[in-house]
């Protein structure tokens, strides 16, 4: 029970404390103490009627006690004590007295004054409740490195006076784009690296955004995109090896997640959504349908190009162009791009060359992709493609005598 409450409510408890005290480190320490107290008391006395209200109140009281002990804010302490100690801790279970300030916390964690890696780490820590060790493990950095990174970010929020607030309306679209980009980056870290739990965490964060901003189509579009992709997680690997979309066992797909994603996409479109995440969700949906409408996919990628100006989007459009106009047209599109440091560029180009029968060039492109890909299923898949090309040229290997 407590584990589930922690996963569901950590972000709200922490947001309430940060909004109240303006100090993320103090808020984290107090929240941790409150959850520790809950682990002891709830097992003995039972779960209170409103666990969230109990946790927020207990954490506030712990923070006030710390302020009083340190005697650094004596005057404010007395004021806070009068406000918060009017009722006993056990009875202050009414969550309605505490505004839900998670949205303010999200924008604080994703403030452009912070480095992107700090934004990602803080979002996972503050909103997702992941431990520093879990975040370090997810991003394959030492614990000490991640701990220092998070501490520096929290100090910068405090020292630079980064506001705990939703941005003014004029700045909101730009800032929301940054928040959504952080959430999608978290998802892709899990998706690309096979760390499914991290992808699920991004989905959980985006659900919170959708609840907090119910009329924002891009939040619904991003959640739709992630759900539709995440639904195929169980089918993406077989015996530890990568399985392409067309070869996946569809019986392993989470059809409930697909349906939810499609419903969210419809909601985003009803809100007149036409941003990048809404379009990407529409493309992801079309990829699951049979027969696949490559013309529509190509047109949507063209629209996405116009919005983002991203060469990676052009690369993805080339895959659809190959199905509509042939691999020659797609290769011509790819060869205009400057993506030499991007592994998927080389693997996409290699596949087009393979389809054109230009096996030697295809092998060279696959090797470039391998050099840019870390150990794991994707690298083994590329190496297998190189091996298959060598076999097709040289004939089947002779048995050893």
C-alpha positions in Angstrom: 0.0 0.0 0.0 2.7 2.5 1.0 4.8 1.7 -2.0 1.8 2.6 -4.3 1.1 5.8 -2.3 4.7 6.7 -2.7 4.7 6.2 -6.4 1.4 8.1 -6.8 1.8 10.9 -4.4 5.5 11.7 -3.9 5.3 14.4 -6.6 2.2 16.1 -5.0 3.7 16.0 -1.5 7.0 17.4 -2.6 5.3 20.1 -4.8 3.2 21.2 -1.8 6.3 21.5 0.4 8.4 23.3 -2.2 5.6 25.8 -2.8 5.3 26.3 1.0 9.0 26.6 2.0 10.7 27.5 -1.3 13.6 25.1 -0.6 13.7 21.9 -2.5 16.3 20.2 -0.3 14.4 20.9 2.8 11.2 19.7 1.1 12.8 16.4 0.0 14.2 15.7 3.5 10.9 16.4 5.1 8.9 14.3 2.6 11.3 11.4 3.1 10.8 11.7 6.9 7.0 11.7 6.4 7.0 8.6 4.3 9.3 6.9 6.9 6.9 7.9 9.6 4.0 6.5 7.6 5.8 3.2 7.1 6.0 2.9 10.9 2.6 4.3 12.0 0.3 3.0 9.2 1.3 -0.6 9.8 0.4 -0.1 13.5 -2.6 2.2 13.3 -3.9 1.6 9.9 -3.9 3.9 6.8 -5.6 7.3 7.4 -8.7 8.2 5.4 -6.7 10.6 3.2 -3.1 9.4 3.0 -1.9 12.4 0.9 -3.2 15.0 3.4 -1.6 13.1 6.2 1.7 13.0 4.4 1.7 16.7 3.5 0.8 17.7 7.0 3.4 15.4 8.6 6.1 16.6 6.2 5.3 20.2 6.8 5.5 19.7 10.6 8.9 17.9 10.2 10.2 20.8 8.1 9.0 23.3 10.6 10.6 21.4 13.4 13.9 21.4 11.5 13.7 25.2 10.9 13.0 25.7 14.6 15.9 23.5 15.6 18.3 25.3 13.3 17.0 28.7 14.6 17.6 30.3 11.3 14.1 31.4 10.7 12.7 31.9 14.2 10.1 34.4 13.3 8.8 32.6 10.3 8.8 29.4 12.3 6.3 30.8 14.9 4.0 32.0 12.1 4.1 28.6 10.3 3.6 26.8 13.6 0.5 28.8 14.3 -0.9 28.1 10.8 -0.1 24.4 10.7 -0.3 23.2 14.3 -3.9 24.4 14.8 -5.1 20.8 14.3 -3.4 17.6 15.5 -1.3 15.8 12.9 -3.6 12.7 12.9 -6.7 14.7 11.9 -5.3 16.9 9.2 -6.3 14.6 6.4 -8.2 17.0 4.2 -6.2 17.3 1.0 -8.4 20.1 -0.3 -6.6 22.5 2.0 -3.4 21.8 0.0 -3.4 23.1 -3.6 -1.9 20.7 -6.2 1.3 22.4 -7.1 2.9 19.7 -9.2 2.5 21.8 -12.4 4.6 24.6 -10.8 7.2 22.0 -9.7 7.4 20.6 -13.3 8.1 24.0 -14.7 10.6 24.8 -12.0 12.5 21.5 -12.7 12.5 22.2 -16.4 13.5 25.8 -16.3 15.8 26.8 -19.2 18.4 28.2 -16.8 19.2 24.6 -15.9 21.2 22.2 -18.1 19.2 19.6 -19.9 20.7 16.7 -17.9 19.8 18.5 -14.7 16.2 19.1 -15.9 15.8 15.4 -16.7 17.3 14.2 -13.4 15.3 16.7 -11.2 12.1 15.8 -13.0 12.5 12.1 -12.3 13.5 12.8 -8.7 10.9 15.4 -7.9 7.9 14.3 -9.8 8.6 10.6 -10.3 10.1 9.9 -6.9 13.0 7.9 -8.3 16.0 7.6 -6.1 19.3 9.2 -7.1 20.7 5.6 -7.4 17.8 4.7 -9.8 18.4 7.8 -11.9 22.1 7.2 -12.1 21.6 3.6 -13.1 19.1 4.6 -15.8 21.5 7.1 -17.4 24.5 4.9 -16.8 26.5 7.4 -14.7 28.1 6.9 -11.3 25.9 7.5 -8.3 28.3 10.3 -7.1 28.1 12.1 -10.5 24.3 12.1 -10.5 24.1 13.1 -6.8 26.3 16.1 -7.4 24.4 17.0 -10.6 21.1 17.0 -8.7 22.5 18.9 -5.7 24.0 21.6 -8.0 20.6 21.9 -9.8 18.7 22.3 -6.5 21.2 24.9 -5.3 20.9 26.8 -8.6 17.1 26.9 -8.2 17.5 28.3 -4.7 20.4 30.8 -5.4 19.2 32.1 -8.7 15.6 32.5 -7.5 14.2 30.3 -10.2 10.4 30.8 -9.8 8.2 28.1 -8.5 5.4 29.0 -10.8 3.6 28.3 -14.1 5.1 30.8 -16.6 3.1 33.8 -17.8 0.8 33.1 -20.7 3.2 34.7 -23.2 6.0 32.3 -22.3 3.8 29.3 -21.7 4.0 27.7 -25.2 7.8 27.8 -25.3 8.2 26.6 -21.8 5.6 23.8 -22.2 7.6 22.6 -25.3 10.6 22.3 -23.1 8.7 20.3 -20.4 7.3 17.9 -23.0 10.7 17.5 -24.6 12.2 16.4 -21.2 9.4 13.9 -20.7 9.9 12.5 -24.2 13.6 12.3 -23.7 13.0 10.2 -20.6 10.7 7.9 -22.6 13.2 7.5 -25.4 16.0 6.7 -22.9 13.9 3.8 -21.8 12.7 2.9 -25.2 16.0 3.0 -27.0 17.9 1.3 -24.2 15.3 -1.4 -23.4 14.8 0.1 -19.9 11.1 -0.3 -20.0 10.6 1.1 -16.5 12.0 4.4 -17.5 9.6 4.6 -20.4 6.7 3.8 -18.0 7.9 6.6 -15.7 7.7 9.1 -18.6 4.1 7.9 -19.3 3.2 8.4 -15.7 4.7 12.0 -15.7 2.8 12.8 -18.9 -0.4 11.5 -17.4 0.1 14.0 -14.6 0.6 16.8 -17.1 -2.6 15.8 -18.9 -4.5 15.9 -15.6 -3.1 19.3 -14.8 -3.5 20.8 -18.2 -6.6 19.0 -19.6 -7.1 21.5 -22.5 -3.5 21.2 -23.8 -3.6 19.1 -27.0 0.2 18.5 -27.1 0.3 17.0 -23.7 -2.5 14.5 -24.8 -0.6 14.0 -28.1 2.7 13.1 -26.4 0.9 10.7 -24.0 -0.9 9.1 -27.0 2.4 8.7 -28.8 4.2 7.1 -25.9 1.3 4.7 -25.1 1.1 3.5 -28.7 4.8 2.9 -28.8 5.0 1.4 -25.3 2.2 -1.0 -26.2 4.6 -3.0 -28.3 7.3 -3.3 -25.6 6.7 -7.0 -24.9 7.1 -7.8 -28.7 10.2 -5.7 -29.4 12.6 -8.3 -28.2 12.7 -12.1 -28.6 15.3 -14.1 -26.7 17.1 -10.8 -26.1 17.2 -9.9 -29.8 15.5 -7.0 -31.5 12.4 -7.7 -33.5 11.3 -5.2 -36.2 7.7 -4.0 -36.2 6.5 -6.1 -39.2 8.0 -9.2 -37.6 6.5 -8.7 -34.1 4.0 -11.0 -32.5 0.9 -8.8 -32.4 -0.7 -11.0 -29.7 1.9 -9.6 -27.3 0.9 -6.0 -27.9 -1.0 -4.3 -25.1 -4.2 -3.5 -27.1 -5.7 -1.6 -24.1 -2.8 0.8 -24.2 -3.2 1.2 -28.0 -6.9 2.0 -27.6 -6.1 4.5 -24.8 -3.5 6.1 -27.1 -6.0 6.4 -29.9 -8.6 7.9 -27.7 -6.1 10.5 -26.4 -5.2 11.3 -30.0 -8.8 11.9 -30.8 -9.0 14.1 -27.8 -6.0 16.1 -29.0 -7.4 16.5 -32.4 -10.8 17.6 -31.0 -8.8 20.3 -29.2 -7.5 21.4 -32.6 -4.1 20.0 -31.9 -1.7 20.1 -34.8 1.7 20.3 -33.1 4.6 17.9 -33.4 3.5 15.4 -30.8 0.0 15.1 -32.1 1.4 14.5 -35.6 3.9 11.9 -34.3 1.1 10.1 -32.5 -0.9 10.0 -35.7 2.1 8.6 -37.5 2.6 5.9 -34.8 -1.1 5.0 -35.0 -0.9 4.6 -38.8 2.2 2.3 -38.5 0.1 -0.1 -36.5 -2.7 -0.3 -39.1 -2.8 -2.8 -41.9 -2.5 -2.2 -44.8 -0.2 0.7 -43.9 -1.0 4.0 -45.6 2.5 5.1 -46.6 1.3 8.0 -48.6 -0.5 9.5 -45.5 2.6 8.7 -43.4 4.8 10.5 -45.8 2.5 13.6 -45.9 2.4 13.7 -42.1 6.2 13.6 -41.9 6.3 16.4 -44.5 4.1 18.5 -42.2 6.3 17.6 -39.2 9.4 18.7 -41.2 7.8 22.1 -41.7 7.1 22.4 -37.9 10.5 21.2 -36.6 13.0 21.7 -39.4 14.6 18.5 -38.1 16.8 16.5 -40.4 15.9 13.4 -38.4 12.3 13.9 -39.4 13.4 14.1 -43.0 15.3 10.8 -42.5 12.1 9.2 -41.2 10.1 10.6 -44.1 12.6 9.0 -46.4 11.5 5.6 -45.1 8.0 6.4 -46.2 9.2 7.8 -49.5 10.9 4.5 -50.2 7.6 2.7 -49.9 5.8 5.2 -52.1 8.4 6.2 -54.7 11.0 3.6 -54.3 14.4 3.3 -52.5 16.2 5.5 -55.1 14.1 8.5 -54.3 14.5 7.9 -50.6 18.3 7.6 -50.9 18.4 10.9 -52.8 16.6 12.5 -49.9 18.9 11.0 -47.3 22.1 12.0 -49.1 21.2 15.6 -48.7 21.3 15.3 -44.9 24.2 16.0 -42.6 23.7 13.3 -40.0 27.0 11.5 -40.0 27.0 11.2 -36.2 23.6 9.6 -36.0 23.5 5.8 -36.0 19.9 5.5 -37.4 20.9 7.6 -40.4 23.5 5.0 -41.3 21.3 2.0 -40.6 18.5 3.6 -42.7 20.8 4.4 -45.5 22.3 0.8 -45.3 18.8 -0.7 -45.6 18.0 1.4 -48.7 21.3 0.4 -50.3 20.6 -3.3 -49.5 17.2 -3.1 -51.2 18.9 -1.6 -54.3 21.4 -4.5 -54.4 24.4 -2.2 -53.6 25.6 -4.7 -51.0 29.2 -3.4 -50.7 28.0 0.1 -49.9 25.3 -1.3 -47.6 27.9 -3.2 -45.6 30.0 0.0 -45.2 26.9 1.9 -44.0 26.0 -0.8 -41.6 29.5 -0.8 -40.2 29.3 2.9 -39.5 26.0 2.3 -37.7 27.6 -0.4 -35.6 30.5 1.9 -34.6 27.9 4.4 -33.2 25.8 1.8 -31.4 26.6 0.5 -27.9 26.6 -3.2 -27.0 23.1 -4.7 -26.9 20.3 -6.0 -29.2 20.5 -3.1 -31.7 24.2 -3.7 -32.3 23.7 -7.4 -32.7 20.9 -6.8 -35.1 23.1 -4.6 -37.3 26.0 -7.1 -37.1 23.6 -9.8 -38.3 22.6 -7.7 -41.3 26.3 -7.3 -42.2 26.7 -11.1 -41.9 23.6 -11.7 -44.1 25.0 -9.4 -46.8 28.4 -11.2 -46.7 26.7 -14.5 -47.0 24.6 -13.4 -50.0 27.7 -12.3 -51.8 30.0 -15.1 -50.9 27.5 -17.9 -50.8 26.7 -20.0 -47.7 29.7 -20.7 -45.5 31.4 -24.1 -46.1 31.4 -26.5 -43.2 34.6 -26.9 -41.3 36.4 -30.1 -41.9 
